[in-house]
Amino acid sequence: MSKISKNKISAKDLDKKFDDGKEGVLQHFDQDTTVIRVLVDFPRWMLELLDKEAAHLGIPRQAVIKTWLNEKIEAKMIGKNAS
């Protein structure tokens, strides 16, 4: 979905800004597109499950991994902001 906001704003306020369309919201997102390659070892069973999900969704394995990691990171950040 999105990267972590660098100019703090609540999700509710960000949604309202976006829905109103009166001002841009991109300033609230990190626009750095630098890619850093990492090497991660996965057990065979995990890769098989990732590949099954990727085939089901019709996307590459890497996209599944990135999407799931992003969802987990965002959930963690939302949990921290709610505290």
N, C-alpha and C positions, 0 to 999 in steps of 0.2 A: 504494500500500500504506500505508505509515506515514510520518509525519514523523520528522525526525531527533530522536533521544533527547536530552533536556536533562539528565536525571539519568543519568550514564554507567552502562551495564550492557551486558554482552556479549549478542549475539543468542542464544547458547545459554542463558544464564541467564534472559533474558527469555522465551524459549520455555518453559523449565521452569516459571517462575512462572505463565505463562498456562495451561499444561497442568495443573499442580497445582490451579489455581483457588483456592488458599488465600488469596492476597492480590491486590489489584488491580495492574494494570500501567499504568494511564493516567497515573500520575505520571511515567512515563518518556517521555511524548510531549508535544510542544508543542501545547497546546490552543488556541493563537491561531488564530482562523478569519478574521482580517482578510484581505480580498481586495484586491489591488492590481492594477489594470488596466494592462497594458503593450501597446504597439503593436510588432508584429514583422512585418517584411517577409519573405515567402517567394517564391522563384521559382515560376513556374507549374507546372513539372514536380513540384516537391515537394508543392504543394497537391493536385495530381492524385493522387499516391501516397497522401497522407494521406487524401484523400476515398475512395479505393478501399479502404484499410484500414478506415476508419470504416464504410463500407457493409458490408464483410465481417463486421465485429464487431457491427454494428447499434447503433453509438453515434455521438454527434456528433464532428466533427473535433476540437473543443476537448478532448474527453475523451481522444482518442488522443494528442494533443500532451502533455497533462498526465501521462498514464500513462507515456509514453515518457520524458519528462523526469524524472519521479519515479524510474523504474527506473535511469536513468543516474546520478542524484544518489546514490541508495542504493548502487549499485555502487561509486562513487567513495569514499563514506564507509566502506564495508566494506573496501575496499582500503587506505585510510589507517589503519583500526583494526588491520588485520592486520600492518602494518609495525612 
